[in-house]
Every structure is written in structure tokens, then in C-alpha cells.
Amino acid sequence: MKPLEIAVRLGGKVHSGAYTVRDAIVSVVYRGKSKATQVGGSSPETIAGMLLRELVLGKSSPVAAATPSPAGVVSWVSTTTAWSIVSER
């Protein structure tokens, strides 16, 4: 799937990134950094906007643990949500 553009305005400045949706996972890329999570009750575009804001602000998700598996899947467990990110290593 071709990446879609997403932009957020923070502090009067517009920050642009790109996002994709694949297998119910929204992935956002901004200035060489990326963040991903599962699609839940919100639209992929809304989720992409939230992830982009986190990337711009340099915030990390409320992650309690990250456990890599031999298949290249990293499972992230937070206090509010659980999701998986498939890495392409």
C-alpha cells in the first residue's frame, strides 16, 4: 500500500508525516522515526494523527515491556492496550 500523508499542527507549526495501514496495524513515519499500533475503535487516520503527535513531541507510548520473538514480532504491553508490531529485520 502506498503511504498516505498526515499532518498535525502543534505550537502553530505544521508537521507532516506518512502512514500506512496493513493487517489492522497503523504505522506512521516522521523524520526517520516510526511508531505503530493496532486499529481499534478509531479510524486509521485518527490513530495516525495521534501517533504523529507522539513522534513530534518525542513521547513514548506507555510501554511496560517489550519482548522480541524469533519470528521478528515485538509484543508491546502497556497499562491500557496490548498490540504487536511486525518488524522487517
Short mmCIF file of the C-alpha atoms (twelve columns), coordinates in Angstrom:
data_MODEL
# 
_entry.id   MODEL 
# 
loop_
_atom_site.group_PDB 
_atom_site.id 
_atom_site.type_symbol 
_atom_site.label_atom_id 
_atom_site.label_alt_id 
_atom_site.label_comp_id 
_atom_site.label_asym_id 
_atom_site.label_seq_id 
_atom_site.Cartn_x 
_atom_site.Cartn_y 
_atom_site.Cartn_z 
_atom_site.pdbx_PDB_model_num 
ATOM 1  C CA . MET A 1  0.000   0.000   0.000  1 
ATOM 2  C CA . LYS A 2  1.220   3.477   -0.859 1 
ATOM 3  C CA . PRO A 3  1.859   5.675   2.206  1 
ATOM 4  C CA . LEU A 4  -0.742  8.362   2.880  1 
ATOM 5  C CA . GLU A 5  0.173   11.849  4.046  1 
ATOM 6  C CA . ILE A 6  -0.812  13.031  7.519  1 
ATOM 7  C CA . ALA A 7  -0.185  16.390  9.180  1 
ATOM 8  C CA . VAL A 8  -0.724  17.848  12.641 1 
ATOM 9  C CA . ARG A 9  -0.473  21.425  13.869 1 
ATOM 10 C CA . LEU A 10 1.383   21.806  17.149 1 
ATOM 11 C CA . GLY A 11 2.506   25.115  18.589 1 
ATOM 12 C CA . GLY A 12 1.462   26.928  15.421 1 
ATOM 13 C CA . LYS A 13 3.706   24.741  13.260 1 
ATOM 14 C CA . VAL A 14 2.542   22.070  10.803 1 
ATOM 15 C CA . HIS A 15 4.348   18.727  10.999 1 
ATOM 16 C CA . SER A 16 3.897   16.243  8.145  1 
ATOM 17 C CA . GLY A 17 4.457   12.514  8.092  1 
ATOM 18 C CA . ALA A 18 3.214   9.445   6.281  1 
ATOM 19 C CA . TYR A 19 1.167   6.465   7.384  1 
ATOM 20 C CA . THR A 20 0.134   3.063   6.129  1 
ATOM 21 C CA . VAL A 21 -2.449  0.546   7.263  1 
ATOM 22 C CA . ARG A 22 -1.668  -3.137  6.859  1 
ATOM 23 C CA . ASP A 23 -3.284  -6.096  8.606  1 
ATOM 24 C CA . ALA A 24 -5.090  -3.715  11.015 1 
ATOM 25 C CA . ILE A 25 -1.777  -2.034  12.004 1 
ATOM 26 C CA . VAL A 26 -1.345  1.725   11.524 1 
ATOM 27 C CA . SER A 27 2.323   2.704   11.029 1 
ATOM 28 C CA . VAL A 28 3.498   6.337   10.981 1 
ATOM 29 C CA . VAL A 29 6.880   7.653   9.827  1 
ATOM 30 C CA . TYR A 30 8.141   11.127  10.759 1 
ATOM 31 C CA . ARG A 31 11.716  12.377  10.214 1 
ATOM 32 C CA . GLY A 32 13.194  8.876   10.209 1 
ATOM 33 C CA . LYS A 33 11.296  7.754   13.330 1 
ATOM 34 C CA . SER A 34 8.327   5.428   13.270 1 
ATOM 35 C CA . LYS A 35 5.546   4.278   15.537 1 
ATOM 36 C CA . ALA A 36 2.786   1.704   15.053 1 
ATOM 37 C CA . THR A 37 -0.292  0.347   16.787 1 
ATOM 38 C CA . GLN A 38 -3.387  -1.710  16.077 1 
ATOM 39 C CA . VAL A 39 -6.526  -0.165  14.662 1 
ATOM 40 C CA . GLY A 40 -9.111  -0.066  17.437 1 
ATOM 41 C CA . GLY A 41 -12.337 1.890   17.771 1 
ATOM 42 C CA . SER A 42 -10.995 4.992   15.995 1 
ATOM 43 C CA . SER A 43 -10.359 5.488   12.295 1 
ATOM 44 C CA . PRO A 44 -6.859  4.751   10.949 1 
ATOM 45 C CA . GLU A 45 -6.451  8.455   10.121 1 
ATOM 46 C CA . THR A 46 -7.289  9.472   13.707 1 
ATOM 47 C CA . ILE A 47 -4.834  6.913   15.068 1 
ATOM 48 C CA . ALA A 48 -2.168  8.085   12.611 1 
ATOM 49 C CA . GLY A 49 -2.665  11.662  13.839 1 
ATOM 50 C CA . MET A 50 -2.222  10.594  17.464 1 
ATOM 51 C CA . LEU A 51 0.932   8.623   16.617 1 
ATOM 52 C CA . LEU A 52 2.335   11.549  14.629 1 
ATOM 53 C CA . ARG A 53 1.740   13.899  17.580 1 
ATOM 54 C CA . GLU A 54 3.629   11.483  19.841 1 
ATOM 55 C CA . LEU A 55 6.524   11.329  17.365 1 
ATOM 56 C CA . VAL A 56 6.679   15.118  17.022 1 
ATOM 57 C CA . LEU A 57 6.611   15.613  20.794 1 
ATOM 58 C CA . GLY A 58 9.130   12.822  21.322 1 
ATOM 59 C CA . LYS A 59 6.786   10.964  23.620 1 
ATOM 60 C CA . SER A 60 6.975   7.231   24.016 1 
ATOM 61 C CA . SER A 61 3.927   5.062   24.494 1 
ATOM 62 C CA . PRO A 62 3.131   3.835   27.996 1 
ATOM 63 C CA . VAL A 63 5.061   0.633   27.463 1 
ATOM 64 C CA . ALA A 64 5.562   -1.735  30.350 1 
ATOM 65 C CA . ALA A 65 7.549   -4.383  28.473 1 
ATOM 66 C CA . ALA A 66 8.802   -5.303  25.016 1 
ATOM 67 C CA . THR A 67 9.585   -8.903  24.209 1 
ATOM 68 C CA . PRO A 68 11.105  -9.859  20.834 1 
ATOM 69 C CA . SER A 69 10.279  -13.248 19.380 1 
ATOM 70 C CA . PRO A 70 12.267  -15.327 16.886 1 
ATOM 71 C CA . ALA A 71 9.709   -14.533 14.176 1 
ATOM 72 C CA . GLY A 72 10.601  -10.833 14.292 1 
ATOM 73 C CA . VAL A 73 7.412   -9.837  16.114 1 
ATOM 74 C CA . VAL A 74 7.725   -7.493  19.041 1 
ATOM 75 C CA . SER A 75 4.848   -7.561  21.518 1 
ATOM 76 C CA . TRP A 76 4.297   -4.355  23.444 1 
ATOM 77 C CA . VAL A 77 2.230   -4.421  26.610 1 
ATOM 78 C CA . SER A 78 1.030   -1.174  28.112 1 
ATOM 79 C CA . THR A 79 -1.171  -0.306  31.025 1 
ATOM 80 C CA . THR A 80 -4.081  0.413   28.678 1 
ATOM 81 C CA . THR A 81 -3.597  -1.579  25.478 1 
ATOM 82 C CA . ALA A 82 -1.768  -4.553  24.012 1 
ATOM 83 C CA . TRP A 83 -0.597  -4.670  20.406 1 
ATOM 84 C CA . SER A 84 2.011   -6.214  18.149 1 
ATOM 85 C CA . ILE A 85 4.382   -4.653  15.665 1 
ATOM 86 C CA . VAL A 86 5.855   -6.773  12.903 1 
ATOM 87 C CA . SER A 87 9.414   -5.684  12.260 1 
ATOM 88 C CA . GLU A 88 11.084  -6.213  8.909  1 
ATOM 89 C CA . ARG A 89 14.513  -7.231  10.141 1 
# 
